[in-house]
Amino acid sequence: MKTKTIECDILIVGGGMAGCGAAYEARYWGRNLNIVLVEKAQIERSGAVAMGLSAINCYMGMRWNENTPEDFVRYTRNDLMGLVREDLEFDIARHVDSTVHLFEEWGLPIIYDQQTGHYKREGRWQILIHGESYKPIVAEAAAKAVTKVYNRIMITHLLTDTSNPNRIAGASGFGVRDGTFYLFRAKAVIVAAGGATHIFRPRSVGEGAGRTWYAPWSTGSAYGLLIGAGAEMTQMENKLVVTRFKDGYGPVGAWFLALKAVATNAYGEDYELKYKEDQRALYGNYVDAKPFPTCLRNDAMYREIKAGRYPIYLHTERVLDTREKEELGHEDFLDMTMSQTIVWASQNIDPKTTPSELLMSEPYIMGSHATCSGAWASGPEDVSPKEYFWGYNRMTTVEGLFGAGDTIGGSAHKFSSGSFTEGRLAGKAAVSYVMDHSDSKPEVSDRKGEELRKEIFQPMENFKLGRNLITKGTVSPSYLYADQAVVRLEKIMDEYVGGWGSMYTTNEILLNRGWELLTMLREDLAHIAAENLHQLQRAWELHHRVVTAEAVLRHTLFRKETRWPGYCYRADFPKLDDDNWHVFVNSKYDRSTGNWKLFKRPCIRLVS
């Protein structure tokens, strides 16, 4: 295996929407800097937008006086049951429109409303696009901006300065096609990797195993990398459960918002608001927020399912009464979830005549959608209170380590345009950091590089040494494969940390038992085997998933309330408790001891 050492000023980890935003903006402000982007896949078709999208879900419309940044803060705060970093939300909202205008300038077809002359709305924050080529358009701008894009390289570790362990110094990884060991030395690092799927057991099994709603290649690297580097994390207990078309995980937003379809229980009854009094007794005045919070809509469906009044149906047949609406409904899937159309065909479902079942997914961990998992980061100087600002926008608690997209916690509802925007904010701040520290260069010892090289390729060594102990099959006395360990991880998280198999419900006893099982799995990671480079990639994706799962479990155990019903329930603390828990739950992992420290941070209201 060859070794390559790459020197750069700014290293961007991840080539999704956030990474592309960081690349574009870092070049604008750092004209002469050496900026490198590393992507696990191929930048033109990587990240959550890889297949395309039918809408941009975060757009204010300020040039038409449609919404203000303050409006957006109120919306996200209400939807997240009172807990968001308002400074981060405001910062994204005031810049996101300029991002969308850039996309249109670069060639993204945005649909206009012929009557108003504005972008055509799907909902208050969503605009419709022809988005099959969304990612290639954005990736082209990013690729032109950086010094070099390194595709097909998986980053496994972040590196810290030899003399200052709380300062970033680079990253290490390997080429997933040729096995080259890479050591990147950088003055600043922006992590724009993905959130986490497949830490909870998915509903799809058998021939559908691996199918999820969020991208299956999002393996928690956004969290696994930062936790290992000692960054402070926040809201890792804020799991996301989405309501989607059963079996195909097809999105429902366009059907509800643009086509005005309605969902009913099995008996044709509207169920969404029937439990408001019961919900108010448990969750307080958040029940009266407009629009109705996403997690509470899930909670209403959950109550119907428990009562045996399911399947839940989305009545597509009631709204596809024109050719235009039919095209919109199908394009919603063909732009980003083709598998749903395939499911319809395979089950003889014609959406013009037959309703479709809805179901709640397994939980996901992400910081860019309707939840807030991620790193605790500094906000902008002109907006953030002193508790939320420590020098550079979107810098984590590790000096020189920035984040964007799924990586940054506390700022929900970014989606694609907001993630790109947050990447821009991080890119600009990283340039400032590098220029302010131009006379100092973090160092990584050669010995550390050799240690990492050995650690990264250890799964291949495990296979080489252990394969002769068996004659055939995949069960070995000396090692296990990553896919076997993923199934084990999913089972633990599903049964003990509130997956769909346990009706999203857990308690302290379950969580403590889950921690025991997860600790044993963590110990067994030293015996993961990889027969080839593909399996080596899976092995390190597993490492990131397990670290993410640890954070989720610890945070869920620490918060003694049910803050987001419909996403997760603490059966031993079924009520929302604003008196004691209107705070952020944060954590820090100690690499030297393996211990976790959990604590509270204040939730400060900035917008009335």
N, C-alpha and C positions, 0 to 999 in steps of 0.2 A: 504494500500500500504506500503510495506516494504521500508526501507532506508538502502543503503549500501554505506559506505565511503571507497574508495580505495586510498591508498597511493602509489605513484610511483615516480621514478626519471624522466622518460620520458613517456609522453602519446602521442600515435599516434592515430589520429582521421581519420578513413577511411582505409579500407583494400583492396583497389584497387591496381593497379600496383605501384603507388607512395608510398602508405603506406607500401606495402610489401618491396619495396626498402629501405625505412627508417628503417624498422624493422631489415632487414638483416644487414645493415651497422652499425646501432647503436649497435648491439650486438658485432660486430667484434671489435669495438673500446672501447665499454663500457662493458667489460667482467663481471664486478660485479654489474652492475646497474640493478635496477628494471624497466624493460621496459614493458609497457602495450599497447596493441592495441585494439581499440574499433571499431566495424563494425556494421552498421545498418542492414545488411543482414547476409550472411554467407560467410566467407572469401574465401572458395574454389570457389564460383561462384558469386563474387560480382564485382562491377565496370564495366567500359565500355568494358572490355575484357571478361565479364561473359560467353557469348555464344561461344567465340573463335575468332580467326582471321586467315586469310589466308596468311598474310604477316606481317613482321616487317618493319615499314616504316621509321625508323631512324637508319641507320647503315653506318658508314664511309667506312669500308674496308681498314683501314690504314695498316694492315699487308700485304696487296697486293698492296699498293700504289694506291688505287682506288680514294680516296678523302682525303682531309685534313680538320681539323676544320675550317681553314680560308675559304675554299670553302663553307662549310656549312653556315657560317656567311653571306657570300655574297648572297647565295641562299635565305636564310630567309629574309634578308634585302630587296632584290628585290621583293620577293613575298608579303611582308607586306608594300609595297609602301614607303620604306625608314625608317620605324619606328620599330626597335627592340632594346632590350637591348643586345648589342653585347657581353658584358662580360658574360652574362648568357648563350647565345647561344654557345659561344666558350667553356665554361666550360662543358656544356653537351656533345658537339661534341667530346671533347678530352677524355671523359670517357665512352661514350656509347658503344663502341666496346667491352670493357671488360665486360659490362653487358650482351650483346648478347652471348658472349662466356660462361658466367656463365649459361645462359639458356640452351645452348646446353649441357653443362656438367651435368646439372640436368635432362636431358632427353628429351628436346624439339627437335622434328625432324625438322631439317633445311635442305632444299633441296639444293643439290650441282649441279653445272654445270659440266657435265661430260667432257666437252672439256677443260675448264680452271682449274678445280679443286677448284674454288672459290665458295662461296655461289651463288646460282642462283638469278640473279637480275630480279625484275619486272620493276624497273626504276632506276634512278641514286642513290636514297637513300633507295630503298626498296629491301628486300630479301624475297623469298618465303619460307613458312613453312607449315607443317601440324599442324595446330594450334587449333584443337578442344579442346585439354586438356592444352592449354597454361596457363590459369589461375590456375588450380589445381596444376600444376608443380611449378609455382612461389609461390603460397600460402603455399605450404608445407615447402619451405625454410623459409618463413617469420614466420610461426607458430612455427617452431622449434627454431627460434632465440629469440622470446620474452618470457618474464616470463609467460604471460597469454594472450590469445585472448578472448575478451568478444564479442561474436556474439549476434545479435538481440538486440542491444542497440542503440538507437538514441540519439546522442548528440545534444542538443538544444541551449546551451549557453557555451561560454567560460568565465572563471572566471579570474579576475585580483586581484592582491595583495591588501589586505586591506589598507596597508600603502603606496603603490605605484601603482596608477591606471594604469600606463603604463608598468607594469610588469605582465606577465602571471602567473597564480596560479593553473590552472586546467580547468575542464569542468564539466558540469552537463547534465543529460539526464535521459532517462527512458527505461526500458525493454519493448520491443514492444510485448512480449508474456505474461509476468507476471505482468507488471506494477510497478516493483520495481524502486524506485527513486535512481539514482546513483549520487554520488558526488566524482569526481576524483580530488585528490590533486596532483599536479605535479610541479617539478622544471623547466621543459621545456615541451612545447607542439608542436607537428608537425601536422599541419592540411593538410591532403591529401584527402579531400572529393571531391565530384564531382561538375562539372559545372552545367549549368542550361538548362533544357528543360521545355517546357510548361509554359514559361512566355510569349511567343508569341503563337497565335492561330495556331495549326497545320493544315495541309491540310486534314488529315484524320478525317472524321466525321462519325456519325452513328455507324455501327458495327465496324468500324476501329478506333473509338475515342480512343485516348491514344497512337496510333502508331506514333512513331517519328523515325528520323534517329539516333540521339544520345540517350543514355540510358534514358528511361523515369523515372527511379528512381534517376537520377541525378537532384537534386532539388535546386541547388544553395547554398548548405551548405558551399561549399568552400568560398563563398563570404558573405553569410548571417552571418556566425559565426564571420568572421574577421571584417566585417564592424561594427558589434555590439560591438566588443572588442576595437574599436578605431583605427584599422590598416589603414594605408594609402593605397589607391587602385590606380591602373593605367589602362588605356586603356579599361575601361568598355564600351566605345562606340564602340569598335572593335567587332561588332557582326559577327557571321559566318553563311553564307548561303551556303549550299552544293548543287551541282547538282547531282541528283540521279535518279535511275529508278522510274518512276511514280508509285504511289500507294504502292509499297513495300519498298521504300527507299533503295533499293539494291545499293551497292557501284559500282563505275564505274572505279576505279583506275586500276584494273587488265585488264579490257577490253581495256582501252586506252593505258596503258604502256606495258603490256606483250603481249596482243593479237593484238595490233595496230589497234583496231577498230576506225572508224571515225563517227563523228556526223554531221548530215546535217539538214537543215530546211525541211519543209513539201514538198518542191519542189526539194529536192535532191541536194541543193546547200551548199557548204562549207561556213559557215558564220563567223567562229571564227576571222579571220583576216581582214574581209572586212571593218571594222569600224575603223581601226587604225588611220587614219588621223583625224577623228572626235574625237576619244579618246585622241590623242596627243594634240589637241587644248584645251582640258579640263584638262587632267591629266599629261601633260608634258612628259619628256623622260622616265618615268617609263614604258611607252607603248613599248619601245624598249628593255626592259629587256628580257633576255633569261635564263630560260624558261619564257613564257608569264605569268604574274602574275595571280593567281587563280581568284581574284576578277574581273579582266578585262575579263577573259573568261566568267564569269557570266554576266558581263555587255553586252558582245556581244550577248549572248542568250536573255537577257532582251530586247535588241533593236529589235531582230527578233520577239519576242513575241508581243511587242508593235506594230510592223508593220503588224501583222496579218499573219506572215509566219511560223506559228507553226501548228501542233506539231513538236517538235524537236525529231529526231530519232537517236538512236545509232544503227548502222548497224551490229548487231551480226551475221547476216546471211552471211556476207562477209568474216568472219574470222574463222568460225568453220569448217575448211576444213580438219581437221585431228582429229583422236580420242584423241590424246594428248591435243589439244587445247579445245576440247569439255569438257574433264574432268577438265581442268583448269578452264574453265568458270563456270561450275556447282559447283566445289569445292569452288570457291570464295564465293558463296552464302551459301553452306551447312556448311562451317566453321563458318559463323558469321551472315548471314542474311537469314535464311531459309524461312522467309515470302515471299521473292521475288520469290523463286521457286514455292511457293504456289500460288502467284498471277499469274504467268505464266500459271500454270495448270488451274486455275479458269477462265482465259480469253482465253483459247485455243491458247496460244502463244508457238510456237516451235522456240527457238532462232536460230536454224539452217536454218529456212526458212523465219522468220518474224522479222523485226526490232522492237525495243522496244522504247516507248516514254521516254524522259528525262524531268525532271522538277526541278526547283529550290525549295528547302525546305523553311520552316519557319526559322527565325533566331534562333541561339543558342548562349549561352554565355559560353565560355570555354577558358582555357589557355593552353591547351595541343595539340590542333590540328592546323589548319591554321590561328588561331587568337591568340591574346595576352592579353585577359582579366585576371585580377587578382591582387594580392597584390604587392606593391612596396617593393622589397626585396634587401638586401645587396648581392653583388656578391663576388667572390673569391678575396682574398687580392692580389694575384700575378698578376691579370689581370685587376681588376676594377679600374677606376679612383676614386679620392677621393669623387666625388659626388655620387658614387654608392656603397661605402663601409663604413660600420659602425660597424665592429667588428666580425661578424660571417656570414658565407655563408648561404644564403637563410633565414636569419632572417628578419622578417618584422620590421616595425617601432615600434612594441610593444616588449619590452625586453623579450627574452626567447620564443617568439612565432615564429615558423618556418613554412615553407610551401613547397609543392612540387606538381607537376602535374598541374591539373587545377587551383590550388590555386595561383600559382605564375604567375604574369603578365610579359609581355615584352619578352617572350621566346616561340615563336611559333614553330610548327613542331616537338614537342617532341614525340608525339604519345606514344605507350606503352613502348618501350625500353627507350626512353628519359625520360618519367615520372618515371620509375623505377630508372633510373640513378639520376634524380634530387632528388628522395627520398633518395638515398644513400648519396648524397652530404649534404642534410639537416640532415640526421641521424648522420653523422660524426660530423657536426658542433654543433648539439644539445648536443652530448656527451662532446665536448670541453666546451660548455657553462656551463653544469652541473658541470663539474670538476673544472672549474674556479670559480664557485660560490658555492662550496661545503659547505662553512661555513654559508651560508644564505639560509633560507627556506621561500618562500612566504606563506602567510596565507590567509585563507578565513574564515570569521566569521560564527559562527553557525546561526546567525540571517540571513545572506545572503543566506545560504543554505535553510532555511525554507521559505524565500521569493521566491526563485526559485522553490521549490517544489510546493508551492501554484500556482505560475504562470504557471508551466508546465501542471498541471492537471486542470486548470481553464476551459478548453473546456468541460471536462466531467461534471464539476459542472454546467456549462451553460446549458447543455442538461438536467441534472437532475432537475434543477429548472424550465426550460421552457417547458418540454415535455407535461405537463398537460394542457398547454394553447391551444393545438390542439388535435383533435381526431384521425386524420389520415393524411398521406401525409408528405411532406418534407418542406412545406412552413410555417414558424413560424413568429409570430410578435416579438419574442424576440431573435432569434438566426438564423444563417445560417450555412450550412455545408461547409466543405473545398472544396468539388467538385463544389459547386455553386460559391464559391469565385474564384476558379481557372478559371472558364469560364469567369467570370467578368474581372479578370486580363488579360487573353489572349485577350479579346475583346479590352480593353483599349490599350494594347501594340501594337496590330495588327493595329488598326485604327489611332493611334496618334504617335507611335514611330517607324513606318517604317516596319511593318510586310508584309507578302505576299499579304494580302487583300488590302493594300494601295500601292502595287507595290514597296515595300521597300523604300518608299519616305515619307519624313516628312518636317516640317518647324517650325519656332519659335512659330507661333500661335498654331499649332497643339500640339507641345510639352508642351506649357504652359497649354493648356486645358487638356492634358493628365495628367499633374502633379496635377491639381485640382481633377480629378477623382481618381487618385491613392492615393491622400491624404485622400479622403473620404473612399476608400477601407481600407487604413491603419487604420483609426479610427474604422472601423467595425470589425477589427480582434479581438477586445476585446470581440466580441459576437459570435465568432466561437464556434460551438458545436461539441462534439464528443460522440457518443453513446457507443463506445468501444475503445479498444486500437489501433485497426487498424485505426479508424478515428482520434484518437489522433495523431498518426504518420503523417497522411495526414495533420492535422492542423498545425503541426510544420514544415512540408515540405513547406506548404503554406507561413508561416512566412518568411522562408529563400528565397523563390521565390519573395515575395513582396519586401523585402529589396534589393535583387539583381536587380529587375526591377527599383527601385528608382535610384540606381546607374547608370544603363544603360541610363535612361531618362536624368538625370542630366548631365552626360558626353556628351551625344549626343547634348544637348542644348548648352553646353559650347563651343564645337568645331565648329567654324564658317567656315566650308569647307566641301567638299565631298572628304574624304581621301581614302575610300575603295568602289568605285563604284561597283555595283553588290552585295554588302552586305547591304549598306544603302546609300541613297541619301538625301542630304539637298537641297531641291528645291530652297530655298532662297540663298544658297551658292553652286552653282553647280560645281565650279572648285576646284581642288586641289591647295592649297596655301602654297608652301614651304617657302615663305618669312616670313609668320607669324605663321604657324602651323606645322613646322617641329620640333615638340616638343611632349612630352608625356603630356596627360591630366591626372592629378591626383586629388584625392579627399580625404577628411576625414570627417567622420560623428561624430558629437558631441552627445553622448548619453544623456547628461544632458539637452540639449536644443532641440534636434531633428533637428538641422540645419546642412546643408552641406556646406563645404568650398571646392571650386574647384580652381585649380591653375596649372601652367605649370612647367614641369621639363625638363631640356635639354636632347636632344638626341645626344649622343656623339659617333662619329665614331672611332672605334679602328682598324678595318681591312680595308686596302686600296683596 
